[in-house]
Amino acid sequence: MSDSRRIPCVVAFQRTGREVEVPGGQLLLEVIEQAGLEVSSLCRGGSCGTCRARLLAGTPVIENSHGLRRAQRDEGWILTCSARTVPGQRIVLDL
């Protein structure tokens, strides 16, 4: 494991008040599922848009956002199946 993956990323869920520490590079959809929260996800590849969540803080690595319209991206929506945690960051989702 590289040194950067040893530094955790904190993912906070605003509505539920839950917060977890995870390794950098983990998909946010996986983090959500591991935290026991429910989010729809059909394609798990960034094209259907069902796993979207509003990003309130932080800057995850976005691999794909084809399943979102420009207006949705501008409003802070991300696809959790295509967004990865970043070591040392705090990411806050409206979940």
C-alpha positions in Angstrom: 0.0 0.0 0.0 1.4 3.4 -1.0 2.0 6.0 1.7 -0.9 8.2 0.3 -3.4 5.4 0.8 -2.4 5.1 4.4 -3.7 8.6 5.0 -7.5 8.3 5.5 -10.2 10.3 3.9 -13.1 11.3 6.1 -16.5 11.0 4.4 -19.4 12.7 6.3 -23.1 12.2 5.6 -24.8 15.4 6.4 -28.4 14.3 6.8 -27.6 11.2 8.9 -24.8 12.7 10.9 -22.6 9.7 10.2 -18.9 10.0 9.4 -16.4 7.3 8.4 -12.7 7.1 7.7 -11.7 5.3 4.5 -8.6 4.8 2.5 -7.9 7.2 -0.4 -9.0 6.0 -3.8 -12.1 4.2 -2.7 -15.3 4.8 -4.7 -17.9 6.9 -2.8 -20.6 4.4 -3.8 -18.7 1.7 -1.9 -18.2 4.0 1.1 -21.9 4.7 1.2 -22.8 1.0 1.0 -20.2 0.0 3.6 -21.7 2.7 5.9 -25.0 1.0 5.7 -26.7 3.8 3.8 -28.9 3.2 0.8 -28.4 4.8 -2.6 -29.8 3.6 -5.9 -27.3 2.3 -8.4 -28.1 0.6 -11.7 -25.1 0.7 -14.1 -22.3 1.4 -11.6 -20.4 2.9 -14.5 -21.4 6.6 -14.5 -23.9 6.6 -17.3 -27.4 6.2 -15.7 -27.2 8.8 -13.0 -29.1 6.9 -10.4 -26.3 7.0 -7.8 -26.1 10.7 -7.8 -25.6 12.6 -4.6 -25.0 16.3 -3.8 -21.4 17.1 -2.8 -21.4 19.7 0.0 -17.7 19.9 0.7 -14.4 18.4 -0.5 -13.0 17.5 -3.9 -13.2 13.8 -4.8 -11.5 12.6 -7.9 -14.3 12.5 -10.6 -13.8 9.8 -13.2 -17.0 10.2 -15.1 -20.1 12.4 -15.0 -21.8 11.4 -18.3 -25.0 10.5 -16.4 -25.5 14.1 -15.2 -26.7 17.1 -17.1 -24.5 20.2 -17.0 -27.0 22.0 -14.7 -26.9 19.1 -12.3 -23.1 19.2 -12.2 -23.3 23.0 -11.7 -25.6 22.4 -8.7 -23.0 20.2 -7.0 -24.3 16.7 -8.0 -21.8 13.9 -8.5 -22.1 10.3 -9.4 -20.9 8.3 -6.4 -20.0 5.3 -8.6 -17.5 7.5 -10.5 -16.0 9.6 -7.6 -13.1 8.5 -5.5 -11.9 9.5 -2.1 -8.7 11.6 -1.7 -6.2 11.0 1.1 -6.4 13.6 3.8 -9.6 15.2 2.6 -13.0 15.6 4.2 -15.8 14.9 1.8 -19.4 15.8 2.8 -22.4 14.4 1.0 -26.0 15.3 1.4 -27.1 11.9 2.5 
